[in-house]
Amino acid sequence: MKRGRPAFSQVRLNMVELLDAMGSAYGYEIARAYLDLFPKVSMRLFYYHLKKGVELGEFRVDKVKKAQGDYSWGTDVERIYYTLGDHAQPQGVERVRDYVKRLQHDKN
């Protein structure tokens, strides 16, 4: 019997579905969509699964951008954009696709 945590995670599977529909997005953008669609998780758990997903090849760091703004910690922020990795297995959940289409429509 294997020891330790199982590699499967429903949270990460939901994140794969979101990234499949979004294409590329930075961590907080994915987290906001996640919290609208799925049961609430802590930001700490969310970012843990982003990091773990990169290690497992489910996610891939697409690019890193610096952005300027007026944040509580200063004027700069580093946004890490993620895409699906080679080991991601999205199921194509219709509810997620509809939500992302609505988000994109609202932006325009």
CORBEL-V268936 format. One record per backbone hydrogen bond with DSSP energy under -0.5 kcal/mol. NH is the residue of the N-H (numbers start at 0). CO is the residue of the C=O. If there is no record, write none. Layout:
NH	CO
NH	CO
This chain:
12	8
13	9
14	10
15	11
16	12
17	13
18	14
19	15
20	16
21	17
22	18
23	21
24	81
26	79
29	25
30	26
31	27
32	28
33	29
34	30
35	31
36	32
37	33
45	41
46	42
47	43
48	44
49	45
50	46
51	47
52	48
53	49
54	50
55	51
56	52
56	53
57	52
58	52
59	82
61	59
61	80
62	80
64	78
66	76
68	74
70	68
70	73
73	70
76	66
78	64
78	76
79	77
80	62
80	78
81	24
82	59
84	57
86	56
87	56
87	84
96	92
97	93
98	94
99	95
100	96
101	97
102	98
103	99
104	100
105	101
106	102
107	103
